């Protein structure tokens, strides 16, 4: 029997990790044990598992391939690989059923496209989908709680570090403070004037671009 495989990873951080290789190993193992030949592989990298078909190029290509080559078996690593959202999963599985395609989870051998005439299989599929959705929600909640705890104990830690925290930036930051300081009996320099002065001095931003008034504004208002 010939089959197509579908290997998605939702988080961008997983693209360079072991997500796709791990799924490939599980699918290859299932195919070998069950005498299945995987003739083509389709991937979606960095695409949320809560999105439907029109937002996934790999899945769209897989559907087009099914229509053109007659393959009627699709292998995924687990039940939640097709979609983590139960409703999205049911919609996608419905599309596969319309095409007469069987979708099988390689880790358990579960037929995810079992028809509505088999209540036990439908229940099993939906329970697996609901569990996956619940686990995803729990993980998101845990990560959010961890970020809040870290922010409370260690201060800012997400996103780029503020200007002045990297080597060589402290001196420039001191210059910005000095230029922004209002002289006795004089006028404070504008943000544009400070940016122009820094550029004249040959001091560059972190990205090696010329200083701009908006950049100075952001730094000064953080000091």
SULKARA-V56934 format. One line per field, one symbol per residue. psi: psi as a letter, one per 30 degrees, with the letter a starting at -180 (. if undefined). burial: + if it has 9 or more other ideal C-beta (glycine too) atoms within 8 Angstrom, else -. Layout:
psi=???
burial=???
This chain:
psi=klllkkjlkekfffegbgeeeeeeeeeeeeeeeghkjjflkkljkgkkfgkaefgjeeeeeeeeeefffgkgkkklelegeekfkeeeeeeeeeeeeefgkkkkkfffgkjfgklffieeeeeeeeeeeeeeeeeeeeeeeeeeeeeeeeeeegakfkakklkfflkffeeeeeeeeeefkklkgakkkleeeeeeeeeefgklleggllkleeeeeeeeff.
burial=--++++++++---++---++-+++-++++++----+-+--+++++++-+--++--+-++++++-++----+-++++++++++++++-++++++-+++-+-++++++---+++++------++-+++-+++-++-++----------+--++-----------++----+--++-+++-++----------+--++++++-----+-----+-+-+++-++---
